[in-house]
């Protein structure tokens, strides 16, 4: 577990230094996996249609519902590695 957490933290740092900015769908996936890994399942009400960014983030995070923190961390690490 400690090794996964350390690798996850390294991937978070690496995500800020990617050679190219990922497209919006990839950015949403990165956000959703990070939130699932650090905060668990999404809670609260879905933002209204006037908050399109908030709504997209909420929906992306909600797709990860039920994933364990470890699974989300590993998926995040794999995704960041694929973008390097």
N, CA and C atoms as a LAMMPS dump frame, in Angstrom:
ITEM: TIMESTEP
0
ITEM: NUMBER OF ATOMS
252
ITEM: BOX BOUNDS ff ff ff
-5.0000000000000000e+02 5.0000000000000000e+02
-5.0000000000000000e+02 5.0000000000000000e+02
-5.0000000000000000e+02 5.0000000000000000e+02
ITEM: ATOMS id mol type element x y z
1 1 1 N 0.837 -1.202 0
2 1 2 C 0 0 0
3 1 3 C 0.875 1.257 0
4 2 1 N 1.897 1.27 0.855
5 2 2 C 2.76 2.446 0.939
6 2 3 C 3.45 2.7 -0.398
7 3 1 N 3.863 1.617 -1.072
8 3 2 C 4.52 1.767 -2.363
9 3 3 C 3.57 2.358 -3.397
10 4 1 N 2.319 1.89 -3.39
11 4 2 C 1.323 2.403 -4.335
12 4 3 C 1.076 3.883 -4.077
13 5 1 N 0.958 4.257 -2.807
14 5 2 C 0.712 5.657 -2.452
15 5 3 C 1.885 6.537 -2.901
16 6 1 N 3.09 6.062 -2.685
17 6 2 C 4.281 6.818 -3.104
18 6 3 C 4.31 6.974 -4.62
19 7 1 N 4.045 5.884 -5.333
20 7 2 C 4.023 5.928 -6.798
21 7 3 C 2.915 6.859 -7.283
22 8 1 N 1.759 6.825 -6.594
23 8 2 C 0.646 7.714 -6.936
24 8 3 C 1.059 9.174 -6.766
25 9 1 N 1.71 9.49 -5.655
26 9 2 C 2.146 10.868 -5.414
27 9 3 C 3.158 11.323 -6.459
28 10 1 N 4.025 10.394 -6.901
29 10 2 C 4.98 10.723 -7.959
30 10 3 C 4.238 10.982 -9.279
31 11 1 N 3.2 10.198 -9.541
32 11 2 C 2.412 10.387 -10.76
33 11 3 C 1.67 11.722 -10.723
34 12 1 N 1.18 12.111 -9.55
35 12 2 C 0.509 13.415 -9.414
36 12 3 C 1.495 14.533 -9.754
37 13 1 N 2.708 14.425 -9.23
38 13 2 C 3.73 15.435 -9.534
39 13 3 C 4.058 15.416 -11.031
40 14 1 N 4.159 14.223 -11.607
41 14 2 C 4.48 14.096 -13.036
42 14 3 C 3.359 14.655 -13.91
43 15 1 N 2.12 14.572 -13.42
44 15 2 C 0.983 15.051 -14.223
45 15 3 C 1.06 16.552 -14.464
46 16 1 N 1.752 17.255 -13.592
47 16 2 C 1.884 18.704 -13.73
48 16 3 C 3.002 19.085 -14.698
49 17 1 N 3.783 18.08 -15.142
50 17 2 C 4.926 18.357 -16.013
51 17 3 C 4.878 17.528 -17.294
52 18 1 N 3.693 17.212 -17.75
53 18 2 C 3.556 16.452 -18.989
54 18 3 C 4.055 17.289 -20.165
55 19 1 N 4.662 16.638 -21.169
56 19 2 C 5.185 17.399 -22.305
57 19 3 C 4.099 18.135 -23.101
58 20 1 N 2.932 17.519 -23.231
59 20 2 C 1.816 18.144 -23.953
60 20 3 C 0.595 18.164 -23.049
61 21 1 N -0.206 19.228 -23.187
62 21 2 C -1.443 19.293 -22.412
63 21 3 C -2.435 18.282 -22.986
64 22 1 N -2.957 17.373 -22.132
65 22 2 C -3.931 16.391 -22.617
66 22 3 C -5.235 17.061 -23.071
67 23 1 N -5.998 16.35 -23.894
68 23 2 C -7.29 16.882 -24.328
69 23 3 C -8.262 16.892 -23.141
70 24 1 N -9.385 17.564 -23.318
71 24 2 C -10.333 17.741 -22.214
72 24 3 C -10.862 16.429 -21.652
73 25 1 N -11.12 15.439 -22.506
74 25 2 C -11.64 14.158 -22.013
75 25 3 C -10.597 13.459 -21.133
76 26 1 N -9.343 13.549 -21.535
77 26 2 C -8.268 12.946 -20.738
78 26 3 C -8.105 13.704 -19.425
79 27 1 N -8.201 15.023 -19.477
80 27 2 C -8.118 15.819 -18.251
81 27 3 C -9.239 15.457 -17.28
82 28 1 N -10.437 15.23 -17.802
83 28 2 C -11.553 14.811 -16.95
84 28 3 C -11.279 13.452 -16.324
85 29 1 N -10.698 12.55 -17.086
86 29 2 C -10.369 11.212 -16.581
87 29 3 C -9.322 11.317 -15.47
88 30 1 N -8.306 12.151 -15.684
89 30 2 C -7.277 12.374 -14.663
90 30 3 C -7.921 12.913 -13.39
91 31 1 N -8.781 13.915 -13.548
92 31 2 C -9.476 14.515 -12.408
93 31 3 C -10.302 13.467 -11.665
94 32 1 N -11.077 12.695 -12.407
95 32 2 C -11.983 11.718 -11.8
96 32 3 C -11.205 10.639 -11.04
97 33 1 N -10.136 10.144 -11.635
98 33 2 C -9.336 9.111 -10.965
99 33 3 C -8.667 9.672 -9.713
100 34 1 N -8.186 10.912 -9.801
101 34 2 C -7.565 11.546 -8.63
102 34 3 C -8.583 11.684 -7.496
103 35 1 N -9.757 12.201 -7.822
104 35 2 C -10.789 12.395 -6.796
105 35 3 C -11.232 11.063 -6.197
106 36 1 N -11.397 10.035 -7.031
107 36 2 C -11.81 8.722 -6.544
108 36 3 C -10.732 8.152 -5.619
109 37 1 N -9.47 8.335 -5.992
110 37 2 C -8.364 7.805 -5.197
111 37 3 C -8.22 8.528 -3.861
112 38 1 N -8.492 9.833 -3.851
113 38 2 C -8.251 10.617 -2.639
114 38 3 C -9.493 10.867 -1.797
115 39 1 N -10.68 10.868 -2.421
116 39 2 C -11.891 11.228 -1.679
117 39 3 C -12.972 10.147 -1.702
118 40 1 N -12.809 9.124 -2.539
119 40 2 C -13.835 8.08 -2.619
120 40 3 C -14.951 8.471 -3.575
121 41 1 N -16.082 7.796 -3.426
122 41 2 C -17.212 8.024 -4.331
123 41 3 C -17.726 9.458 -4.26
124 42 1 N -18.186 9.944 -5.399
125 42 2 C -18.739 11.295 -5.485
126 42 3 C -19.995 11.392 -4.606
127 43 1 N -20.161 12.554 -3.986
128 43 2 C -21.333 12.796 -3.15
129 43 3 C -21.92 14.149 -3.516
130 44 1 N -23.11 14.395 -3.046
131 44 2 C -23.742 15.681 -3.288
132 44 3 C -24.552 15.683 -4.567
133 45 1 N -25.176 16.816 -4.807
134 45 2 C -26.035 16.956 -5.979
135 45 3 C -25.206 17.262 -7.215
136 46 1 N -25.691 16.783 -8.34
137 46 2 C -25.065 17.067 -9.635
138 46 3 C -25.299 18.54 -9.955
139 47 1 N -24.233 19.266 -10.375
140 47 2 C -24.413 20.682 -10.724
141 47 3 C -25.433 20.863 -11.838
142 48 1 N -26.067 22.014 -11.85
143 48 2 C -27.068 22.332 -12.861
144 48 3 C -26.459 22.524 -14.242
145 49 1 N -27.32 22.589 -15.242
146 49 2 C -26.849 22.68 -16.625
147 49 3 C -26.112 23.978 -16.928
148 50 1 N -26.249 24.99 -16.087
149 50 2 C -25.536 26.244 -16.324
150 50 3 C -24.065 26.144 -15.91
151 51 1 N -23.73 25.158 -15.083
152 51 2 C -22.346 24.934 -14.663
153 51 3 C -21.799 23.742 -15.44
154 52 1 N -21.448 23.982 -16.71
155 52 2 C -21.055 22.874 -17.577
156 52 3 C -19.751 22.22 -17.135
157 53 1 N -18.792 23.003 -16.663
158 53 2 C -17.518 22.441 -16.224
159 53 3 C -17.734 21.588 -14.969
160 54 1 N -18.451 22.131 -14.005
161 54 2 C -18.732 21.393 -12.781
162 54 3 C -19.506 20.115 -13.058
163 55 1 N -20.444 20.208 -13.977
164 55 2 C -21.259 19.05 -14.336
165 55 3 C -20.411 17.961 -15.005
166 56 1 N -19.51 18.369 -15.9
167 56 2 C -18.633 17.407 -16.577
168 56 3 C -17.708 16.728 -15.57
169 57 1 N -17.18 17.503 -14.632
170 57 2 C -16.317 16.929 -13.594
171 57 3 C -17.095 15.951 -12.723
172 58 1 N -18.288 16.354 -12.329
173 58 2 C -19.136 15.495 -11.493
174 58 3 C -19.428 14.181 -12.215
175 59 1 N -19.813 14.273 -13.486
176 59 2 C -20.156 13.074 -14.258
177 59 3 C -18.952 12.154 -14.431
178 60 1 N -17.788 12.742 -14.692
179 60 2 C -16.578 11.93 -14.859
180 60 3 C -16.245 11.208 -13.557
181 61 1 N -16.374 11.914 -12.434
182 61 2 C -16.09 11.313 -11.134
183 61 3 C -17.132 10.237 -10.818
184 62 1 N -18.39 10.502 -11.144
185 62 2 C -19.458 9.538 -10.865
186 62 3 C -19.246 8.23 -11.637
187 63 1 N -18.599 8.291 -12.807
188 63 2 C -18.31 7.076 -13.569
189 63 3 C -17.361 6.148 -12.82
190 64 1 N -16.592 6.686 -11.899
191 64 2 C -15.629 5.887 -11.135
192 64 3 C -16.246 5.282 -9.869
193 65 1 N -17.517 5.578 -9.633
194 65 2 C -18.175 5.131 -8.407
195 65 3 C -18.012 3.623 -8.213
196 66 1 N -17.643 3.249 -7.002
197 66 2 C -17.475 1.841 -6.673
198 66 3 C -16.042 1.355 -6.808
199 67 1 N -15.192 2.123 -7.489
200 67 2 C -13.784 1.74 -7.599
201 67 3 C -13.104 1.963 -6.249
202 68 1 N -12.229 1.042 -5.88
203 68 2 C -11.487 1.229 -4.633
204 68 3 C -10.432 2.305 -4.839
205 69 1 N -9.946 2.863 -3.744
206 69 2 C -8.892 3.876 -3.823
207 69 3 C -7.658 3.297 -4.5
208 70 1 N -7.314 2.048 -4.168
209 70 2 C -6.137 1.414 -4.77
210 70 3 C -6.293 1.252 -6.278
211 71 1 N -7.479 0.822 -6.714
212 71 2 C -7.73 0.664 -8.149
213 71 3 C -7.644 2.011 -8.866
214 72 1 N -8.213 3.042 -8.256
215 72 2 C -8.184 4.375 -8.855
216 72 3 C -6.75 4.907 -8.909
217 73 1 N -5.972 4.67 -7.851
218 73 2 C -4.575 5.11 -7.851
219 73 3 C -3.805 4.431 -8.979
220 74 1 N -3.999 3.111 -9.127
221 74 2 C -3.273 2.376 -10.158
222 74 3 C -3.688 2.844 -11.55
223 75 1 N -4.977 3.081 -11.752
224 75 2 C -5.457 3.568 -13.045
225 75 3 C -4.88 4.958 -13.34
226 76 1 N -4.792 5.802 -12.314
227 76 2 C -4.223 7.143 -12.457
228 76 3 C -2.754 7.04 -12.869
229 77 1 N -2.01 6.196 -12.169
230 77 2 C -0.593 5.994 -12.463
231 77 3 C -0.419 5.529 -13.906
232 78 1 N -1.211 4.533 -14.31
233 78 2 C -1.116 3.995 -15.662
234 78 3 C -1.423 5.058 -16.714
235 79 1 N -2.444 5.872 -16.448
236 79 2 C -2.834 6.918 -17.394
237 79 3 C -1.718 7.964 -17.536
238 80 1 N -1.16 8.407 -16.423
239 80 2 C -0.093 9.404 -16.474
240 80 3 C 1.124 8.836 -17.2
241 81 1 N 1.457 7.592 -16.922
242 81 2 C 2.582 6.947 -17.6
243 81 3 C 2.371 6.912 -19.112
244 82 1 N 1.141 6.658 -19.533
245 82 2 C 0.847 6.578 -20.964
246 82 3 C 0.943 7.947 -21.652
247 83 1 N 0.854 9.02 -20.879
248 83 2 C 0.895 10.365 -21.445
249 83 3 C 2.295 10.953 -21.49
250 84 1 N 3.243 10.295 -20.857
251 84 2 C 4.624 10.826 -20.819
252 84 3 C 5.287 10.709 -22.173
